[in-house]
Amino acid sequence: MKAYRSILAVLLATTFSTSAMAANVVKIAITGPFSGGSAPMGVSMRDGAKLAIAGINQNGGINVGGKRMKIEIVERDDEGKNDRGALVAQEISSMGDISAVIGTVNTGVALTGDKYYVEKGIVKIITPAAGSASMTQWSNAGTRNLPIFRFAAYDGIQARMVVEQAIKMGCLRVAILHDATNYGVSGRDDLLRQINNQGGRVKVVTVEKFAIGDKDMTAQLLKAKAAGAQAILIWGIGPELAAVASGKQKLGFRVPMIGGWTLSMSNFIDTAGAAGNGVLMPQTFIEDESIARAKPFIQAYHKAYGVTRIPSPVSAAQGYDAALLLAEAIHEAGSTNPSGIRESLENLKVAVKGCIADWKKPWSKWDPSKVETHEAFRRENTVMGKVQNGHVVLANPADKIVLQGKMLNK
Amino acid sequence: MNLDFLALAQMAVSGGLMGMAYALVAYGFQLTHAAGKAVNFGQGELVMLGAFTGLSLSGCGLPYWAAVTGAMIAGALLGWFVERTAVRLALQQHNEGWVLLTIIVGLFWFSAAENIWGREDKPFPVPWPESALDFFGISVTWQELAVAAGALGMMTLIELARRYTMIGIAVQAVSADQDAAELCGIRSRTAISLSWAVSGIAAAFAGTIIGPVTTVGPTMAAALTLKAFSVAVVAGLGSSFGLLLVGVALGASENISGFLLGSGWREAPALILLIVGLALRPQGLFGKKIIRKV
């Protein structure tokens, strides 16, 4: 009996001490695939965001209504799986003391999980998932006071850039390849929509899909080749993209391969090897230290995590800037209350100097008929990247000015 | 039409070459079935572990051949371990528990691999060029050729050892009649252990030759056990030549059905082959009918 009593006392003491501590911290959850095929993006996003948060905490934390509060991070691995992502979202939204969430790489995870945050009104900044559906699901439903924001060049922008690039290269007969996930299918639809917008200029000769885990893409590529495709427009993730690049090389099918930003994933670049050279994809950030704005972030990331190459530079940079924006919003809201944070994210007063751009009011009040109100990126923030010997470089060196400049959003 | 034919031929050749890997894994089934009348339903996981071991060793700076040899040694140990832990006791008690036990050990390997090496698919570096060769419009990569040559070479070596070395003949004696072999002074337990170790070598070696094509990850061989088992059953558990033919046919038909019906139907032929094979010739296409005298 005595023993029980002392255990109870210890338990009570710890409960009170954690709640006492909790009053002085802001809890932010970071979710994403930290294992599996999408891990390079998830891990980089997490590490980028943590770098920003570590910097903020080092300076004493966020000033919330005159009180300095440090940020505490809750991490959850959704493994890139839709069902697991739903569980993670359920868990975080029921914790009760989470102020905001940063994360999600896989569009399907956003589709299955984000409803829990919306129900509870918890603020979430989606980054780096790019699939259009993760925002259009809310505009289609006509949701009001949406707490979900996106901080990534969404596929509508990316698909437009990919199609424009194909036209610029004179490839007017294209094959579309995509994976069977929500991301791949919504990417295919975005591509078809953009091709439609171009009038009859570009002809789609074949649309082929592949599954996660497929290693042999010979069948899809042979069909594209037989149909006379002059370029392959592709939406998928690293391992399967690499299988397509190797298959192309094997068949001697030398046409440009242009696709979503996932072509910059390290597991694509490493697995494809020489077969990946010349592949083109939209990027919001390039790991190039000659870009003055990017240099401090790149060096800090390399130093903090002991790497010489960021697994997914775009994810890392977006995670970093998203965390800075979120911290600013909490400061401006003057409270850790999610609905206050949502309102100040929609109406940020101070421009945040990030490693991608100076963010001045990136989002505005949610309007279900205009999905752009909760999208931070525009076509002008985004450049074409190219794989070259294991690195992503600018496809068009003149674009450096886009990433360099103090370009303000809106 | 000509292009279509060429495309089909391309699919058949690529599939057929990879089918040699199925034959090699199926050969592992044959070895243990001949000696001890049991097979390892976790054989695919041994393939995967072989690939990971090879990858880790070459990551330590060892040359490709040394890494492959290391993987084969690991395969031998793993094969021996499976027999010792999952099969021997069940067979001594004359029950079929080894079926479940080998699956369980396989699941254990899978979890272990996930924890040791992670869930990501990793590329397997090889010394030969990445480029492709062209035969009358059909492209073949060096990796695919290596799979075919490796599978053929490994099967030939083991088969020669089985037929022409003293130990090989002893193992054959045990598979023909265990009691009679024991009376001649052959330790049947050792012979069975040996055949499991050799089967493990074949699996691990298969991992190191298909790894460069499929990349290496815990799920790389998930479907392989079933496919190789189909090959072994359809060819018959007695003929190594039959395995090659059925393996190549299965690989080719997989690719062709994927091409004609869509990639979702790729896995169908293996299952249809197994069902039809079992229904029409339960002893296998190349197997001999077993007549049991009572």
Interface residues (C-beta under 8 A of the other chain):
Chain A: S35 G36 G37 A39 E79 K209 F210 A211 G213 D214 K215 D216 T218 A219 Q220 L222 K223 A226 P239 A242 S246 Q249 K250 L251 G252 N267 D270 T271 G273 A274 A275
Chain B: L3 D4 A7 Q10 M11 S14 M18 G118 R119 E120 D121 K122 P123 E130 S131 A132 D134 S139 T141 V213 T214 T215 T219 N255 G258 F259 S263 G264
